[in-house]
Amino acid sequence: MTEKLEEGYVSRVRQVGISSLLLMATIVIFSAIIAIPFLISATPLASNKEIMAWYGLAVSGGGIISVFVWSGIVWQGIEARFGVLLSRLAAFFEKPPKRTPENDLSPEEAIKQIRAQKKKWDLRDVDSWPDEKVARFWAEFKSTEEINVPNKLMDWVIFQDEVIRKIRIFLLDFIDTMKHIKSEVKSGKNISDVVSKRPAPKVLMVGEPGTGKTVIGKATRETLDDIYKQEGATDILDDVLCVRIKHFTNRPEIYICPAGTAKPYLRQREKLLKRRDRSFIMPVKMIFGFVATLGVVLTLFFISRMVIDISSNPIDNLFGIMSSYTLSMNLSMSMTLSASFAYYIFRSLIGGALFSSVSRDEIAELPNLLVDNSKKRVPFVDVTGATTANLFGEVEWNPVGALGAPPHKRMKAGAVHIAHGGILYNDEIKNLQQEDAVTLLSVMQNGELSIESRGTRISSGGGLDAKSGPIRAVFFMLAAGNMDISSDPNSIINRLTAFKDRFDSHGAIIPMNNSVPITMRNKAKVAQFVAQEVFRLGLLPMDNSGVQRIISYLIRLSGKNEISTRLRLGMGQVKKAGLLAREEKAKIITAEHVDKAEEMFAPSQQKAVKDQVEERRQGKIILSKGGEVGRVNGLVAIKDPITGAMVGDVVVVTAFMKKVTEIKHADFLVTGIKEANPEWIADSIKTVRTTILRRYHVDIARECYTHISFVQSNGIDGPSAGITMALAIASILGDPTEFRKTREFNPIRIRQDTAITGAIENVEEEGKILVSRVGAIPEKCQGAQENGLKLVIMPKINLGMLSEEEKERLKIELDCAGSFEEFLEKMEYKGE
């Protein structure tokens, strides 16, 4: 609707131009009609009364036409003038336009389009909901259309409440620090002395990619804006002017003025120069104005004389009287029109170019506005990947010497100057160059920095030796880094220890929340996240089943049966499913679309890992029925080291045991494990040995020759192999009670249609050895299903964390056990 209104009023503006042409044509016709008497006054027809009647009719008709044309132009002008205003009023009552995936919005742009919403569910305070309300939400929730989208960017951050709280604490400290610095500087103290005693706080966020560090950084500006207003500290921001010094042009001075005052000052100065620039026009205007006025006066004089002569003479002499005044009136009207036209030509085309009284030097004397805070909004400057010149300012090169701009005009403020009183944000702080980090340390220590040339060009005429006075640069340093920021030797906090110390001593290094427990409330927060992304990306709404699939994806992404906070990857799944649903012309995004999209757009690294698993799977000897002694199907998850993507698979674990009479023949071997990093599996081996000792009272490493083999495997790692190894040995030893009595092997056959996983613990509860949870359960179950197995047995806690939707998606029987004894009982083969 708004677009149509805008188009309509644009067409009105065009019609004004067309109407103007019609007006000119009307005036020409009307003038021609008026000129008829003068043309026929010398003819015999001048006394004909019929001609006079026709003449009067023509004059009246021309006047009526002119009135209509003028009225149309006036009305169209009013519509054109107020059209945009009317369209904006109409837009106020119009629903916000729907977004399309081709026009993805950033979160901060998306919230600008959010209108007041009255939807069914507002999940921002879901943590305070009673359990009954949370349960009701999941029972009644149908699609993301029912969920409110927050209108504040900080509310778009999910699972990082503790991080936001810590940052807010330091923002309050920053406001107090800025107030203190402002007060001390007003009293005459040097800003560097004040800042060195009370430096501004600095915060470093550390976490995995996609956990919300960037959104928090941008939203911090919004939070700081609110704190400024709440604390009444809106006078902290400044404008900065660079002023030329006449005899020291390469050393311009810096003037600090309250925010919002510099730009009006410069505009006023420019207006004064423009007025002075136009001053020469006045005498010319007076001359042309006098001629034009004289023409109008003479025209009125001749008209009045003509009227007097007509009234005092017979009607038959009308045309003769009018003809006698024609030449005089034409001359007088020509004086007016010619003077007006000549003045227009002179002023537009000649006067401004030839008679300017303002010199180039006077224009160059105007100050240079380096920092403009006229909007009085907290500055937020993102310096991720910024160059040295962008960080600390630069003097632009002057290749033409004296003919170029003066030094103070070539001064460009750096990010540290623009961020004064606000936030300086760096999303990849570990890649900061050491030289820049040293300069940044100096700025944070002194609270000010001069602008000078920071390039490598050298020229005697380039003016690179110019340097400004010191400019204030006190800001809230907010940085972010991935988990490798401490381990990477090339990271700036490892190359320059003092840089890291600034965060430790003046602020904090805050770890991001990389995963959260699987609870109904946290699942509801994922639903809020999906609703936000659906809105921002302009996608179809997603139903409950689709949201459950996204939750399952995030659980699998965590690798430890928790919900991963790497929501950026979750956003990718939402978008791909939405694009697929649109391509299928669906009305809503469902779980089927999420599953299809995940398979269709799987990362190349994950496909590569899956191809490797498939290749090794072709020659594997896996039994899917019957029972065997000393043979157990275990589950593993193979992880891509770059993306973290995992693929599940089945590994066959076999055990061989033989009693020995001498300790020198005893041994405990495990083959097929990962040699390069054996810590996890080594711990499992030791725990298995202890478990067998506790249950069977036999040390398998000293009383037996024991060999456990991960068959046809290479690089197996992780604690989830513990229960598999223990059951393979227990299968040979038999029932623990019987073995302790007889000390003889009494083998138990193990089911071959079943795979197991779990981490055995050296903890006993109610006479049973506990088995704890492991990660990547969905991937492992998928691997068991693809290998043709029937059942997966996992620790109880793992099964309890799987949603009903995830259980249905796996399409394989699931069971659980909480202890070594329960696993042994459920894995015993009891016939077909």
N, C-alpha and C positions, 0 to 999 in steps of 0.2 A: 504493500500500500504506500509506504513512504517513498519508494523509488518512483512509483507512478506519479505521486504528487510533485516530486522534484522535477521529473521530466516535463510535467505540465507547466510548471512555472518557468522552466528554461525556455519552453516554446513561447510563453508569454513575452519573455524578454526579446525573443526574435521578432515577435509580432509588433513590438514597439518600433523596431527599425523599419518594418514594412509600412506601418501606419505613418511613420514620418515621411516616407516617400509619397504616400497618398496625400498627405497634407501639402507637400510641395506642389504636387500636381493640381490640387484644388486651388491653391493660391495663384498658380499660373493661370488657370481657367478663369478664376474670379477677377484677376487683374485684366485679362483679355476682355472680359465682359464690361468692366469699367471703362476700358479704353475705347469701346465701340462708339460712344458719342463723339469722341475726339476725331475718330476716323470718318464719321459720316456728317460731321457738323458743316463741312464745306459743300455738301451735296444738296440738291433740291429736296431730298427726302427729309431734311432736318426739321421741316415744319409738319411732317405727317404725324398725326396723333396716334395712329396704329403702331408706328415704330416706337414711339415713346412708351406705349403700353407694353409692347413686347420687351422693351428695354427694362422696364420696372419689374416685369415678371422674371427676367433672367437674373437681375440683381438679387431679387428675393430668393430665388432658387439657389443661387450660388452661396448666399449667406446661410441658408438652411443646411446645405451640404457641409459647409465649413464648420458649423456648430456641431453636427453629428460626428464629423471626423475628429474634431478637438475633444469631444466627450469620450469617444472611444479610446483615444490616446491617453487621456487622463485616467480612465478606469483601468486600462491595461498597465499603465505605469504603477498604479496602486497595487495591483495584483503582483506585478513583478517585484515591487519593493518588499512586500510583506509575505511573499510566497514561501520563502525559506522558513520564516518564523512559523507560519501555519503548518508547514510540513513537520517541523520539529515538535509542535504541539500534538500533531497526529501521532507521531512516533512515540510520544510519551505514553499513549494509551494502547500502543501496539505491542504484541508479544515479541520477544527477542527472536531474531532470525535463527534458524537451525544451522548448526555447523556441519560441514562435510569433511570427510577424511582428507580431502585435498587441501583444506584450509586449517590444519591443526593449529590450535592456539597454545601458547605457553600458559602455565597456570595463572600468572599474574594478569595476562590479557583475558583469560577466560572469566575470571571473577568480575571483570568490569561489565560483562554482559548478563550477569546473574540479577534477576529481579527478585523482589520479595516473594518468597515461596511459602506456600502453605500445604506442604505434602504430608504424607502420613507419618513418616519416620524421620527424626532428626537424631543422628547417631553420634553427635559430637560429645555428648556426656554419657555414653553408654556404660562407662566404668561405674557410674553412680546408680545405674538401674538396678532394681531388685531382680532376683533370678526369674521371677514369674514373668516380668516384662520382657526379658531377654528371650525366654522360651516362647512367649507369644509372638515376638518379632519373627523368629524362624518358622513358626507355624503359619503365620499370615503373610509373610513376605513373598511377593510374586515376581516383581521385576524392579530394576533400578529406578524406574519412573517414580516409585513411591518414596525415594530417599532424597532428602534435602541436600543440595550442594552448598557448602559453606561460602559465605561472601568475603571471608578473610583468608589471605594466602597462608597464614600460619596454621589455620585449621585444616589445610590440605595435607599437612604433614601427619603421617600415620606411624604409630609405634615408637615415636621418639619424644615422648612427653618429658622424660627426665633430662634429656639433652636440652630441650627448649627451656626448661626451668633453670638449669645451670647457666645457660647463656643470658637469660633475663637477669639473673643475679649480677652478672658482670656488666650488663647494660646499665643497671641502676648505679653501679659503682662508677661507670664511665660518665654518667650525667653529673654525679657529685664531683668527679675530677674536673670536668669542663667548667663547672661553676666556680670551683676553687681557682683554676687557672685564669679564668676571666676576671675574677675579683683581684687576684694578685697582680695581673698585668695592668689593670686600671690604676692600681696604687703606685705604679711606676717600676715594678720589678721586671727583670728580664725574663722572657718566656722560657728560655733554655734552662735558667736556674730553677724556675718553678717546676718544669716538666721533669728535670733530672731528679728532683726530690719526690715528686708524685707522678710517676708515669701512668699513661692510660693502660687499661687492661687489654690483654690479648688472649684469644681463644683459638685452639686448634682442634678441629673435629677429625677423628680417625675412625674409619670404618670401611666396609666392603663397598664396591661400586654399586650405585643404584639404591642406596639406603635413605636418600633424601637430603644429603648434605647441601646440594645446590639450592633446593627449594627452601631449606632452612636459612641459607645465606641471604636469599632475596627477601624472604619474609621478615628477616631481622630488621630490615629498614622500616617496614610497617610497624613493627613492635616499638622500635626506637622513636618513631614519630609520635606514637601514642604516649610513650613515657615523657617525651619532651613537653607535650601539652599538659599531662597530669602534673608534672613537676614545675610547670611554669618557667621553663627554661628555653623559650622560643627565641631569646635574644642572643643565644650562643653563636649562631651562624653569622658569618661576615661576607661582605663583598670585598674583592681585592682589585685595586687599580694600579697600573704601572704607568708612572708619569715621567716624562722626559725632563732631564736637567740640561739647561741651555749650554753650559760650558763643559759638561761631562756626559755627553750623549751615550757613551758606552756603559755608564753606571746609572741607569734609571732608578728612581726611588719607588718604593712600594707604599701605597696608602691603603689603610684598612678602614672600612666604613660599615655601618650596620647593614644587614642583609636587606636587599630591596631598594637601597638608596642610590647605588652607583648607576644603574641603567637609566632612571629618570634624569639624573644629573647629565649624563652624556647626551641624552635626547634633547634636553634643554639647550645645551651648548650647540648641538647641531642645528637646532631651530634658529638660534641667534645668527649663526653663520648663513643660513639660508635666507633669513630676512635681510641681512646685510647684502647678500648676493643679489637680492631682488630690488635693492634700493635704487639702482640706476634706472629702473623701469618707470619710476614715478613721473619724471619730467616728460617722458615720451607718452605716458598714459594721459597726462594732463593735456598735451597738445592734441592727441587724437580724440580725447573726450570733449575738448572744446569744439572741435570741428563737427563731431557727431551731434553735440547738443545744439550747435548753431543750425545744423540742417533740420533738426526737429522743430526748433522755434520758427524758422522760416516757413516750413511746411504748414504749421498751425496758422501762421500769419496769412499765408496765401489762401488757405481754406476759409478762414474767417472773412477775408475780403471777398471771396467768391460768393459766399452765402449772402453777404450784404448786398452785393450787386444783383444777385438773382432775385432777392426779395424786393428790390426797388425797381425792377424792370419787368416788362411783360413776359409772359411765359414763352412766347414765340422766340425770344432771344436767348433761351436757356442754353442751347448748344453753342451758340456763339460766345456766351460769357464763359462757359466751361472750357471752351477751346482756348480762350485767351490766357487762362491760368495753367494750362497743361504744361507748357515748357518750364514755367517757374517752379511748379510743384515737383516735376521730375528732377530738376536740378537740385532742389533742396533735399529730396529723399535720397538722391544719389550721393550727396555729401555725407549723410548719416551712414548709409550702407558702406560706402567706400572707406570711410574713416574706421568703422568697426572692423571691416575685413582686413584692412591694412595693419591695424593694431594686432589682430590675431596672428597674421603672418609674421610680423616683426617679433612678437613675443615668443612664438612657438619655434620659429626656425632660425632666427637671426640673433635676437637679443641675448639669450642664454649662452650662446656659443662665443660671442665677441666681446661682451661687456662685463664679464665676471670680475668682481672686485676682490674676491677672496683668493689668496695665493695658495699654492700647494703646501708650502711650509706651514701655513696657518691650519690647514686641515690636518697635517701630520702632527701638529702639536696636541691634538686631542688625546687624552689618556687611553690606554689599552685596558679593556676589561678582562682581567685574567680569570677571576672566579666570580661567577654570577649565581647568587642564591636568592634571586628575586622571587622565586616560587615559594621560598621559605619552607622547603621540604628537606628532610634529612638526606644528605648526599649518600649515595651508594655507588661505589666504583668497583667494578669487576676487573681485576688486573691479571686474570689467568692468562699466562702466555704473553704478557705485555713486554714490550722492549724497554730498554733503559730510558730512552727519551720519553716514552709514554708514562713511565713510572715517575720520573723526577723532573720533567720539563725539559725544554729545549729552546735554543735560539735558532730560528730558521736561517738558513744560509742566504746570503745576499750576493748574487752573482754579478750585479751591475754597480756595485759600489755606491757612490753618492746619489745615483739616480733611483736607487731602491728605497724601500721603506726604512725609516729610522729604527735603531735597535729596540727601543721600547715597544714598537709596533710588532716586532718579530718575536717577542717573548711569548712562549706557549706554556701555560701551567701544566704541571704533571699531575698524575693521579693522586699523589700524596697531598698536593695543595688543594685539589678539588674536594678530596674526602675529609678535609678539616671539619671537625664537629660531627662527622658521620662515620661511615663504615668503609673500610678498605678490605675487599674480599678477594682471596686467591684460592681457587678450587684445586689446584695442583701445586701446592707449596713445595713439594719435594724437588720439583724441577727448576726452582728459582736459581739463577746463576749466582755464584759465590760473590762476585763483585757487586751485584745488585743487592744481595743480602747484607753485605757490609754497609753499603750506603743506607739501606733501609734501617739497619740497626742504629746508625747515626741519627737518622730522622726521628726514630722512636725515642731516642735518648734525649735529643735536643728540642724536639717539637717545632722545628723550623728548618727550611732549606732554601737556598738561593737558586735561581734559574740561571743556568749557564750552558754553553755548548757541550753536548755529550756525544757528538759524532766524531768521525775520524777525518773529516775533510779539513784541509788547511789552506787558507787563502788570505792574502793581505787585504783584499777588498771585501772579503766575505763577512766581516764583522763578527767573527767567531769568538773574539776576546771579550764580547759584551757579557755583563753579569749584573743581575738585578740584586736588590737588597733582599735580606732574608724574608721568607713568606711563612706564615704559620702553617703547621702541618701536624695537628694532633688528632688522631683518629682511633676508632675501635678496630683493631686488627682481628679479622675473622678469617681463618684459614682452614683448609680441608685437605685430607690426604687419605690414600688407601691404606690397607693393612700393612703393606710392605714399606711404609715410610720409615720405620725404625730398622728394618732388616737390610734395606737396600744401602750398600756402602756409598752409592752416588747421591743419596738423598742429602738435601741441604742441612738437615738437622744432624747428620752424621759428619758432614764435611766441615760444618761450622757449629761447634758445640754452643757457643755464646748465643746463637740464634734460638736454639731449643731452650736454653736457660731463660730467655725472655718470657716464653710461654709458661714455663714452670713457676717462675718467681712472680710475674706480674699478672698472671691469669691461670689458665688450666689447659691441659690436654685432655679432651673429653672423648671417651670411646663411644662410638655409635652403637645402638642396639641392633645387633646383626640377626637376631631371631627372638621369637617370643613363644611362650607355651601355647599349646593348642587348647583354647577355651572358646566357649560360645561367644564371649564378649570380643575376643580378638578376631574371631571369624566375622563378627558383625563389622568390625573396623575394616576388614578386607572388603566387605560389601560396600562400605562407604567409599573406599578407594576406587572400586570398580565404577560406582555411580559418578564419581568425579571425572574419571578418565573417559567414560562414555559421553559425558556432557562436553568435556574439553575437545574430544576428537570428533564430535558430531556423529556418533555412531547410533545404531539402533539400540534400544534398551536391551539389557541382558536379564534373563530370567533367573530364578533361584537355582536351577540345576547348573546353569553356566557359571554362576558365582561359586558354587561348590567345586566346580572343576578348577577354577582359578585358585581356590584355597588349597586344593589337592596339589596343584602345580607348585605353589609356594612351599608346601610341606616337603615335597620331594626335593625342591631346590635347597632346602636347609641341610639335608643329608643327616639329620639327627632327630627326626620326628618332632620338629617344632615348625612354626610358621616363619619362613624367611622374611626379612624386612627388605630384601632386594626388590622393591616394588617396581623399579624401572623395567625389570625383566617381565614382571607380571603385566605391566602396561603393554608391553609388546605382544603378549598373548591375547590380551583384550582386543587390541587393534586388529590383529590378524584374524581373529574369530569374527570381528565385526565386518571386516572387508569380505570375508567368505560368505557371511550371511547376506550382505548386500548383493553379492554376485549371484546368489541363489534366489534373490528377490524375496527373502523371508521377512517376516514382520517383527521378529524378535531373535536375539542371539541365545542359542540353547547350548546345553552341554555337548551335543553332537558337533556343533560348529567349533567349539573349543578343542575337542579331540581331533577333529579333522585338520584344523589349523596347526595344532602342535605336531602332528605327523607330517603335514605337507611342508611346513616351514621350519623343520628341525635344523638346528645349527650344523654347519658343515663338520665341525669337530665332533659333534655327537654322532653324526652319520658315519664318520671315519671310525670311531670307537665301535659302533654297532657293526660295521662291516668286518672289523677285526674279530669281534665275538662270533659273528656268523661264520667266518672262515674257520675258526678253531672248533666251532660247534659241529661242523660237518663230519669230522673224524672222531668225535668223542664217543666213548663207550658208556652210555647211560641206560640203565635198566629202568623200566617204568612199571614193572609189576613183580610180584613174588617177594620173597624174603631172602636176605643174604647175611652171613656172619662177617663182622669186621668191615662192612661196607656201608657208608652213609652218604646220602646226597646233601651236600651243603650249598648254601646260597652266598654269592659274592656280588659286589657292585664294582664295576670298573669305571673309574672317574677320569674325565679329561682334565689335565692339569691347567688348561687355559681358561675354559669356560665354566668348569665345575659340573658339566653335564655328565650324567651317569647312566650306565646300561647294566642291567642285571643279567646274571648267568648262573648256571649250576656247575658245581665242581664236585667230582667224586672223591671222597676221602676213604682210603683203605688202611687197615691196621693189621700188622703181623706181630705176634708175641710168642716167645718161647722162654721157658724157665731155664736158668743157668745155675750151675753148681758153684762156679767161681765168679767172683765179682769182676775179674778182669774181662770176662766174656760178656758182661752186662753193658747195655747201651740204650740210649733213647734218641733215635734219629727222626728228623722231620724233613722231608724233601718236597720240592715243588713250591717253596715259599720264596718271597722276595728277599734277595741277599743284600741289596744295597741299603735297605732301611728296615732292619729286622726288629725294631723295638717293640712294635705292637704284637707281632706274632710271637716274639720271644716271651713276652709277658703271658700270653695265652698258653704257651707250652708249659711254663712253670706252674700256672694255675691248674692246668689239666693234671699235671703230675701230683700236685697237692690234693686235688679232688679225688683222684683214684686212691691215694694213700689214706684219706679220711674215710672213704666208703668201704674200701676193700682191704685196708691194712697191708698193702703191698707197695713197695717202692719200685715202680716200673723201670726206673733208670739204674737200679742197683741189683735187683733180683731177677730181672728179665732182660732179654734182648727185645727191644720194642722199636718197630719201624712204622711211622705214620707217613703215608704218601698222599700228596694232593695230585691225583692222577691226571696226566695230560695237561698240567697247569704250569704256568710260569709267571712269577711275580705276584702270587697271592699274598695279601697283607690285610691286617685288621683284626680286631678282637672278636668279631662275630664268628670266627672259625673255632672258638673255644668249645662250645657245646658239641660241635660236629666231631672234633677229635676225641672228646671225652666219651661220646656215645659209641664211636668206633671201637675204642678199647673196652668199654663196658660190655659191648656185644660179645667179645671173646671171653671175658672173665665170667659173664653170666650174672645171676642174682647175687647181690652183695652179701646177703645173709648166708646163703649156701656156701659162697666162696670162703667166707671167714671161718666156717666150720670145717670144710673139707680141704681148703687150700688147693682145690682142683678146678680146672677150667670147666665151666658148664655153659657153653655158648648159647646166645640168644640171637635168633634171626631178626634182622631189621627190615622194615618195610622199604621197598624200592620205588613205590609210587608217590613217595613223600619226600619233601625237602625241608630242611630246618635251618634256623639261624638264631643266634643268641650269644651273649657274652657271659660266660660262666664266672661267678664271683667266689672269692674265698670267704664267703659270709654264710652262716648257717642260721636258719630261723625255723623254730618248731621241728628241729631234727632234719631239715631239708636244706640242701645247698642251693642258694638262689641263682637264678639266671636273669641278668639285667637286659635292658633294652639295647637295640642297635639301630643303625641308620639305614636309609635307602630302602625301606620296606617295600614301597610300591614298585620300585625298579626290580628288586629281587623277586617279588611275586610274578611280575611280568616275565622275567627270565625263566622261572619255573614253568609257567604256562606255555611259553614258546618251546620248551624242551619236552613237552608232552606229559608232565607230571600232573597228579590229581589233587594233591593236598600240600599246603604249607603250614608248618607249625612254627610259631614265633613266641617271644616272651609276652606275657599277659599285658604288660604296660604298652607294648607296641600295638596290639590289637585294639586296646581301648582308645588309642589315639586316632585310629582310622575312622573317618566319617562313613556313614551308611552309603553315601554316594560313591565313595572311593572303593568300598567293598564290592558294590555292584559293578563298578567299572572293571575291576580286576578279573572277574569271570573265572575264578578258581576257588576251590574250597579253602577256608581259612580256619585254623584252630590255634590254641595258645596253651602254654604251660609256664608255670612260675618257678619251677625248680628242676634240678638235674633228675631227680627221681620221677617227676611227672613226665619229663621228656622221654625217659627210658620206657616208662609204661606205655605211652602213646605210640612210640615207635616200634614196639615189639610186634613182629609179624605173627598173626594168629590164624593164618589160612585165608583162602579166598572167601 
